Amino acid sequence: MMSMENNTVVTEFILLGLPDAPEMQVPLFIMFTLIYLITLVGNLGMIMLILLDSHLHTLMYFSLSNLSLVDFGYSSAITPNVMAGFLTGNKVISYNACTAQMFFFTVFATVESYLLASMAYDRYAAVCKPLHYTITTTTNMCACLAIGSYACGVLNASVNIGDTFSLSFCRSNLVHHFICDLPAVMVLSCSDKHMSEMVLVYISTFHVFFALMAIFISCMFIFITILKMHDHPHSHFTQSIFKYMPEETSFMQTACNSHIHEWTEK
């Protein structure tokens, strides 16, 4: 911390979510390194496979390649710092590094929710309007959906990060998390943070539920269409939807539970 005008200004944060036990640090470092390498190879391999195979140049696989890129992105925003903490035992993260980590994690998490909504729309177009599928899911449409997803991610992160770090941090710098998460850092502020908390809650709720509603509506129309098919019990589309829905719901549930847990612990 740094003294300024008789106040203590926070210039770094201490991540308390990392374990203190020295005997656990090396095993955890090895485990996280292996998981990170598998994630890295898997996601980059998926991207290369989709890029090289022209038969996979559809909205579904375009969104899947972007999901792999996003997964690689926020894994890289968090895991290397956690691995360094395990290896060195250093739990300190600078103010600027905390801001950058929080920004990129928020960007990629928001983008993922909108990409999942785009994939739901793709399945809707394929199942409900198969004759128009090649017309509605053009290259321009894929590009617009991807650009829109990333734009929403950057906008959401910019608003939330700007809102959070416009507050003053002059007391505790102990973050009860293993990463710089928005709610975990915001509660440390010595400013009046009521409005900032409301902004975070409302914006996060809007993004999550907008994506959820897009997914739900798409799936509802898909199920209605499948029920009208004579062979719906053995339909390929039925199987693809049931395989796809757990990924959507688990991601959204994780996002919601993470923020609810942070606020209820205050």
C-alpha positions in Angstrom: 0.0 0.0 0.0 1.0 3.7 -0.4 0.5 6.6 2.0 -1.2 9.6 0.4 -2.6 12.6 2.3 -2.8 10.6 5.5 -4.9 7.9 3.8 -3.8 4.5 2.8 -4.2 3.9 -0.9 -4.3 0.3 -2.2 -1.7 -0.4 -4.9 -1.9 -4.2 -4.8 -4.3 -6.9 -3.7 -3.7 -10.2 -1.9 -5.6 -13.2 -3.2 -6.6 -15.3 -0.2 -8.2 -18.0 -2.3 -4.8 -19.6 -2.9 -3.9 -22.3 -0.4 -1.2 -21.6 2.3 0.0 -25.2 2.8 3.5 -25.4 1.3 3.2 -29.2 0.7 0.2 -28.6 -1.6 1.8 -25.9 -3.8 3.9 -28.1 -6.1 1.2 -30.8 -6.6 -1.4 -28.1 -7.4 1.1 -26.3 -9.7 1.6 -29.6 -11.6 -2.1 -30.3 -11.8 -3.1 -26.8 -13.0 -0.2 -26.9 -15.5 -1.5 -30.2 -17.0 -5.1 -28.9 -17.1 -4.0 -25.6 -18.7 -1.9 -27.4 -21.3 -4.8 -29.8 -22.2 -7.1 -26.8 -22.5 -4.6 -25.0 -24.7 -4.0 -27.9 -27.0 -7.7 -28.9 -27.2 -9.0 -25.4 -27.9 -6.3 -24.5 -30.4 -6.6 -27.9 -32.1 -10.4 -27.3 -32.4 -9.8 -23.9 -34.0 -7.3 -25.3 -36.5 -9.5 -28.2 -37.4 -12.5 -26.0 -38.2 -10.4 -23.5 -40.1 -8.8 -26.3 -42.3 -12.0 -28.2 -43.1 -14.2 -26.3 -45.5 -17.2 -28.6 -44.6 -17.2 -27.1 -41.1 -17.5 -23.5 -42.3 -21.1 -23.1 -40.9 -22.5 -20.9 -38.2 -22.5 -23.8 -35.7 -18.8 -24.6 -36.1 -17.9 -21.0 -36.5 -19.5 -20.3 -33.1 -17.8 -23.4 -31.8 -14.4 -22.2 -32.9 -15.1 -18.8 -31.2 -16.1 -20.7 -28.1 -12.7 -22.4 -28.2 -11.0 -19.1 -28.6 -12.9 -17.6 -25.7 -12.2 -20.6 -23.5 -8.5 -20.3 -24.3 -8.7 -16.5 -23.6 -10.2 -16.5 -20.1 -8.1 -19.6 -19.1 -5.0 -17.6 -20.1 -6.3 -14.6 -18.2 -6.5 -16.5 -14.9 -4.5 -19.8 -14.9 -0.9 -18.5 -15.4 -1.3 -16.1 -12.4 -2.7 -18.9 -10.3 0.1 -21.2 -11.4 2.7 -18.6 -10.5 1.1 -18.2 -7.1 1.4 -22.0 -6.5 5.0 -22.1 -7.6 6.3 -19.0 -5.7 3.8 -18.8 -2.9 3.3 -15.2 -3.7 -0.4 -14.2 -3.5 0.1 -10.5 -4.3 -1.3 -9.1 -7.6 -0.7 -5.5 -8.5 -3.6 -3.0 -9.0 -3.0 -2.8 -12.8 -2.7 -6.6 -13.2 -5.9 -7.1 -11.2 -7.7 -4.6 -13.5 -6.4 -6.3 -16.6 -7.3 -9.8 -15.3 -10.8 -8.7 -14.4 -11.3 -6.9 -17.7 -10.3 -9.9 -19.9 -12.2 -12.4 -17.8 -15.4 -10.3 -18.0 -15.0 -9.9 -21.7 -14.6 -13.6 -22.5 -17.3 -14.7 -20.0 -19.8 -12.3 -21.6 -18.8 -13.3 -25.1 -19.3 -17.0 -24.3 -22.9 -16.4 -23.2 -23.7 -14.6 -26.4 -22.0 -17.3 -28.5 -24.1 -19.9 -26.8 -27.2 -17.9 -27.8 -25.9 -17.7 -31.4 -25.5 -21.5 -31.4 -29.1 -21.9 -30.2 -30.2 -19.7 -33.0 -28.2 -21.8 -35.5 -30.0 -25.0 -34.3 -33.3 -23.1 -34.5 -32.6 -22.2 -38.2 -31.4 -25.7 -39.0 -34.4 -27.5 -37.4 -37.3 -25.1 -37.9 -36.3 -23.5 -41.2 -34.1 -26.1 -43.0 -34.9 -24.9 -46.5 -33.8 -21.3 -45.6 -30.8 -22.4 -43.5 -28.1 -21.6 -46.1 -29.8 -18.2 -46.8 -30.2 -17.1 -43.2 -26.8 -18.3 -41.9 -24.6 -16.6 -44.4 -21.0 -15.6 -43.8 -22.1 -12.0 -43.1 -24.5 -13.3 -40.5 -21.8 -15.3 -38.8 -19.5 -12.3 -38.8 -22.2 -10.0 -37.4 -23.1 -12.4 -34.6 -19.4 -12.9 -33.7 -18.6 -9.2 -33.8 -21.8 -8.4 -31.8 -20.8 -10.9 -29.2 -17.3 -9.5 -28.8 -18.7 -5.9 -28.8 -21.1 -6.8 -26.0 -18.2 -8.4 -24.1 -16.0 -5.3 -24.4 -18.8 -2.9 -23.6 -19.9 -4.9 -20.5 -16.3 -5.2 -19.2 -15.6 -1.5 -19.8 -18.7 -0.4 -17.9 -18.2 -2.8 -15.0 -14.4 -2.3 -14.7 -14.8 1.5 -15.0 -17.6 1.5 -12.4 -15.6 -0.7 -10.0 -12.3 1.1 -10.2 -13.8 4.5 -10.0 -14.3 3.7 -6.3 -11.6 4.4 -3.7 -9.7 1.5 -2.2 -8.0 2.7 1.0 -8.6 0.0 3.6 -8.3 -3.7 3.2 -6.6 -5.2 0.1 -7.5 -8.9 1.0 -9.5 -10.4 -1.8 -11.4 -13.5 -0.7 -11.0 -15.3 -4.0 -8.2 -16.8 -6.1 -8.8 -14.3 -8.9 -9.7 -10.6 -9.1 -13.4 -11.1 -9.4 -15.7 -8.0 -9.6 -17.8 -8.5 -6.5 -14.9 -9.7 -4.4 -12.9 -6.6 -5.2 -15.8 -4.1 -5.1 -16.6 -5.1 -1.5 -13.2 -3.8 -0.4 -13.9 -0.2 -1.4 -14.1 2.5 1.3 -16.4 4.6 -0.9 -20.2 4.5 -1.1 -20.6 1.6 -3.4 -24.4 1.2 -3.4 -24.9 2.6 -6.9 -21.9 0.7 -8.3 -23.3 -2.6 -6.8 -26.7 -1.9 -8.4 -25.0 -1.2 -11.8 -23.1 -4.4 -11.6 -26.2 -6.4 -10.6 -28.5 -4.9 -13.3 -26.0 -5.2 -16.1 -24.9 -8.7 -15.3 -28.5 -9.8 -14.9 -29.4 -8.2 -18.3 -26.6 -10.0 -20.1 -27.3 -13.4 -18.5 -31.0 -13.4 -18.9 -31.0 -11.9 -22.4 -28.8 -14.8 -23.5 -30.9 -17.3 -21.5 -34.1 -16.0 -23.1 -32.6 -16.3 -26.6 -31.6 -19.9 -25.9 -34.9 -20.8 -24.3 -37.0 -19.4 -27.1 -34.9 -21.1 -29.7 -35.1 -24.4 -27.9 -38.8 -24.0 -27.4 -39.4 -23.6 -31.1 -37.1 -26.5 -31.8 -39.0 -28.9 -29.5 -42.3 -27.8 -31.0 -41.0 -28.6 -34.5 -39.5 -31.9 -33.4 -42.8 -33.0 -31.8 -44.5 -32.5 -35.2 -42.0 -34.9 -36.8 -43.2 -38.5 -37.2 -39.8 -39.9 -36.2 -39.1 -37.4 -33.4 -38.1 -40.1 -30.8 -35.1 -41.1 -33.0 -34.5 -37.7 -34.5 -30.9 -36.6 -35.0 -32.0 -33.1 -34.0 -33.4 -34.3 -30.8 -30.1 -35.9 -29.9 -28.1 -32.8 -30.9 -30.3 -30.5 -28.8 -30.1 -32.7 -25.7 -26.3 -32.8 -26.0 -26.1 -29.1 -26.5 -28.4 -27.9 -23.7 -26.3 -29.0 -20.7 -23.4 -26.8 -21.9 -25.6 -23.8 -22.1 -27.3 -24.3 -18.8 -24.2 -25.3 -16.8 -22.3 -22.2 -18.0 -25.2 -19.8 -17.1 -25.8 -21.6 -13.8 -22.1 -21.2 -12.9 -22.1 -17.5 -13.8 -25.2 -16.9 -11.7 -24.1 -18.9 -8.7 -20.7 -17.2 -8.7 -22.2 -13.8 -8.3 -24.9 -14.8 -5.9 -22.3 -16.5 -3.7 -20.2 -13.3 -3.6 -23.1 -11.0 -2.7 -24.5 -13.3 0.0 -21.1 -13.5 1.7 -20.9 -9.8 2.2 
